[in-house]
Amino acid sequence: MIDFDMKKTGARIKELRQSLAISQQNLAEKVGVAQNTLAQYEKGTSKMSIDVLVNLATELDTTSDYLLGLED
């Protein structure tokens, strides 16, 4: 696991997912997690593995640095 501001990361995941009109269920399936796990990521209540982070960045057409709040 990696340390990051989970709330900020969650908000960015949710914002990008909604802007692309992708449901939580659909995105969760694409990145290989359960829908309730993705919901926890978006709420900032659960950490994710690096693999999931990379998959989310790919599916959301962004970078892992952006999702982690390391760049704007």
C-alpha positions, 0 to 999 in steps of 0.5 A, a space after each residue: 500500500 502507498 500513503 496518500 490523501 485518501 479523501 482527495 484521491 477519492 474525490 478525483 476518482 469520483 469526479 473523473 468517473 462522473 465526467 466520463 459517465 461511467 457507473 461505479 459498477 462498470 469502473 469497478 469491473 474494469 479495474 478488477 474490484 468490487 463495486 463497494 470497494 470502489 465506493 470506499 475508494 471514492 469516499 476516501 475510507 479505503 486504501 488501494 494497491 498500486 495495481 488498482 491505482 494504475 488501472 484506475 488512472 488508465 480507465 479514467 484517462 489520467 495519471 496516477 500522480 493526478 489521482 494521488 494529488 501530486 499534480 493538478 
